[in-house]
Amino acid sequence: MRGSVQAPAGFQLRIELKEILPPIWRRLVVPGAIALPGLHRVIQEVMGWENYHLHIFRFGEKEYGVPDPDYPTEMRNEKGRCLREFLRDEGVVFGYEYDFGNRWEHGIVVERIVAGAEVTDAVCLEGGRSCPPEDVGGPSGYMDYLEALRDPSHPDHREKVEWRGPSFNPERFDLAKINLRLSHLPWSRRRS
C-alpha cells in the first residue's frame, strides 16, 4: 500500500457471457482478498458451470491460470494471486475464459470498489438467464441447441431434449439457489 491508500475490502463485479443475446449475466460482491482460484470457483457457482474444464483470467495482456508443464505458454500461475493485486479502479474490465474447446468468454467489469469493513463472503446480487449447458458447443452451439429445443418439429429436437432433459429453461435465474451454492464453498477454497 502506498501512503494512506487502503486495499479494497471487496469488489462489486458484473459478469456477462460474451456472444449470447439476450445477455446471460450476474452481479456479485467478492472479497478483495479472494485469490484467483477462489474467484474461479465463485464464477463457476454464480454462472452455473460445472467446473469440468480449464479456465484463464486476462488482465490486459497478461494471462493467469493453471499452467500445464507439458504445454509451455506465457500464462502465469494464478495460485496465490489475489484479485486486489490487479484491480484498483472502478470501471476496469478483465476477462475470464472457461472451457477452451467451447470458448466461453466472460467480460467482467468492476462496478464498485467496496471500502470499509472487510467483505468476507461472495454474494450474488442479481442476474439474468440460465447458464448454457456444459459441452453444448460454445455460443453458436448454444444458439443451435435453443433453436432445436424450442421447435418440436426440428430434426434435432428429440436428441437435445433427451441430452439435457425437458426442464431446461434458458430464461430461468434462481438467485436463492446461487447464493445457497456460494454459501457451501468453504472460505479457504474461495480465497485460494
VENMO-V413259 format. One record per residue. N is the residue number from 1. RES is the residue in one small letter. PHI is phi as a letter, one per 30 degrees, with the letter a starting at -180 (NA if undefined). D_LAST is the distance of its C-alpha to the last C-alpha in whole Angstrom. Layout:
<<N | RES | PHI | D_LAST> <N | RES | PHI | D_LAST>>
This chain:
<<1 | m | NA | 21> <2 | r | c | 25> <3 | g | h | 28> <4 | s | c | 27> <5 | v | d | 24> <6 | q | c | 21> <7 | a | d | 18> <8 | p | e | 18> <9 | a | d | 17> <10 | g | a | 16> <11 | f | b | 17> <12 | q | c | 19> <13 | l | c | 19> <14 | r | c | 21> <15 | i | c | 20> <16 | e | b | 23> <17 | l | d | 24> <18 | k | d | 26> <19 | e | i | 30> <20 | i | b | 30> <21 | l | b | 33> <22 | p | e | 33> <23 | p | d | 30> <24 | i | c | 27> <25 | w | b | 24> <26 | r | b | 22> <27 | r | c | 21> <28 | l | b | 18> <29 | v | c | 17> <30 | v | b | 13> <31 | p | d | 12> <32 | g | d | 12> <33 | a | d | 9> <34 | i | d | 7> <35 | a | d | 5> <36 | l | e | 7> <37 | p | d | 6> <38 | g | d | 5> <39 | l | d | 9> <40 | h | e | 10> <41 | r | d | 10> <42 | v | d | 11> <43 | i | d | 14> <44 | q | e | 15> <45 | e | d | 16> <46 | v | d | 18> <47 | m | d | 19> <48 | g | j | 20> <49 | w | d | 19> <50 | e | c | 19> <51 | n | h | 16> <52 | y | d | 18> <53 | h | b | 18> <54 | l | d | 16> <55 | h | b | 15> <56 | i | a | 15> <57 | f | c | 15> <58 | r | b | 18> <59 | f | c | 18> <60 | g | i | 22> <61 | e | d | 23> <62 | k | c | 20> <63 | e | c | 18> <64 | y | b | 14> <65 | g | a | 13> <66 | v | c | 13> <67 | p | d | 16> <68 | d | c | 19> <69 | p | d | 21> <70 | d | d | 24> <71 | y | b | 24> <72 | p | d | 23> <73 | t | b | 22> <74 | e | d | 22> <75 | m | d | 18> <76 | r | c | 16> <77 | n | d | 12> <78 | e | d | 9> <79 | k | e | 7> <80 | g | i | 6> <81 | r | c | 8> <82 | c | c | 9> <83 | l | e | 11> <84 | r | d | 13> <85 | e | d | 14> <86 | f | c | 16> <87 | l | c | 17> <88 | r | b | 20> <89 | d | b | 23> <90 | e | d | 24> <91 | g | j | 25> <92 | v | d | 23> <93 | v | c | 22> <94 | f | b | 19> <95 | g | c | 19> <96 | y | b | 17> <97 | e | c | 19> <98 | y | b | 18> <99 | d | i | 21> <100 | f | d | 22> <101 | g | d | 26> <102 | n | c | 26> <103 | r | h | 24> <104 | w | d | 23> <105 | e | d | 22> <106 | h | c | 21> <107 | g | c | 22> <108 | i | b | 20> <109 | v | c | 22> <110 | v | d | 20> <111 | e | d | 23> <112 | r | a | 23> <113 | i | c | 21> <114 | v | c | 20> <115 | a | c | 22> <116 | g | j | 23> <117 | a | d | 21> <118 | e | d | 17> <119 | v | d | 16> <120 | t | c | 14> <121 | d | b | 13> <122 | a | d | 13> <123 | v | b | 17> <124 | c | d | 19> <125 | l | c | 23> <126 | e | a | 25> <127 | g | l | 25> <128 | g | a | 28> <129 | r | i | 29> <130 | s | d | 27> <131 | c | d | 25> <132 | p | d | 27> <133 | p | d | 26> <134 | e | e | 24> <135 | d | i | 27> <136 | v | d | 29> <137 | g | j | 30> <138 | g | i | 28> <139 | p | e | 30> <140 | s | d | 33> <141 | g | d | 33> <142 | y | d | 32> <143 | m | d | 35> <144 | d | d | 37> <145 | y | d | 35> <146 | l | d | 36> <147 | e | d | 40> <148 | a | d | 40> <149 | l | d | 39> <150 | r | d | 41> <151 | d | c | 44> <152 | p | e | 46> <153 | s | d | 48> <154 | h | d | 45> <155 | p | d | 46> <156 | d | c | 42> <157 | h | e | 42> <158 | r | e | 42> <159 | e | d | 40> <160 | k | d | 37> <161 | v | d | 38> <162 | e | d | 38> <163 | w | d | 34> <164 | r | c | 32> <165 | g | i | 35> <166 | p | d | 37> <167 | s | d | 35> <168 | f | d | 32> <169 | n | b | 33> <170 | p | d | 32> <171 | e | c | 32> <172 | r | d | 30> <173 | f | b | 28> <174 | d | c | 26> <175 | l | d | 24> <176 | a | d | 25> <177 | k | d | 23> <178 | i | d | 20> <179 | n | d | 19> <180 | l | d | 20> <181 | r | d | 18> <182 | l | d | 15> <183 | s | d | 16> <184 | h | d | 15> <185 | l | d | 12> <186 | p | d | 10> <187 | w | e | 9> <188 | s | d | 6> <189 | r | d | 5> <190 | r | d | 6> <191 | r | d | 4> <192 | s | c | 0>>
